[in-house]
Amino acid sequence: MNLSLEQQLISLRPKLLRFARQRVKDDAMAEDVVQESILAVLEAPERYSGHSSFSTYITGILKFKIIDS
């Protein structure tokens, strides 16, 4: 089964939110960085090369969004 990009993002959102909340300790900021990460993927889906899992890819984006926040 091959999920669409949107379906993958929807299914990963709870995991991403948990990850962000553990690191920023503020729910509003966690929501913001997760949304920024999802938006980054939606704006440039061609950047995902497939060398890692999609989960690893978006979690990496999220890590940098947290650092930049």
C-alpha positions in Angstrom: 0.0 0.0 0.0 1.4 3.3 -1.1 0.1 6.3 0.9 -0.2 9.7 -0.6 2.0 12.5 0.8 -0.9 14.0 2.6 -1.9 10.7 4.2 1.7 10.1 5.3 1.9 13.5 6.9 -1.5 13.0 8.7 -0.4 9.7 10.1 3.0 11.0 11.2 1.7 14.2 12.8 1.0 12.7 16.3 4.5 11.3 16.4 6.0 14.6 15.3 4.0 16.5 17.9 5.2 14.2 20.7 8.8 14.6 19.5 8.5 18.4 19.4 6.7 18.6 22.8 9.6 16.7 24.4 12.0 19.2 23.2 10.4 22.6 23.4 8.2 22.2 26.5 5.6 24.6 25.2 2.6 23.2 23.4 2.0 26.2 21.2 5.6 26.2 20.0 5.5 22.5 19.4 2.4 23.0 17.2 4.1 25.8 15.3 7.3 23.8 14.5 5.4 20.8 13.5 3.2 22.9 11.1 6.3 24.6 9.7 7.9 21.2 9.1 4.8 19.8 7.3 4.5 23.0 5.2 8.2 22.7 4.2 7.5 19.2 2.9 4.4 20.2 1.1 6.1 23.2 -0.5 9.0 21.1 -1.9 8.1 17.4 -2.0 10.8 16.8 -4.7 13.5 17.3 -2.0 12.7 13.9 -0.5 15.2 11.6 -2.2 14.1 8.3 -0.7 17.5 7.6 0.8 15.9 7.3 4.2 12.4 6.6 5.4 9.9 9.4 5.1 9.5 9.5 8.9 13.3 10.0 9.3 13.2 12.7 6.6 10.5 14.8 8.2 11.8 14.3 11.7 15.1 15.7 10.5 13.3 18.8 9.2 11.5 19.1 12.5 14.8 19.0 14.4 16.1 21.9 12.5 12.9 23.9 12.9 13.2 23.3 16.7 16.8 24.5 16.6 15.8 27.6 14.6 12.9 28.4 16.9 
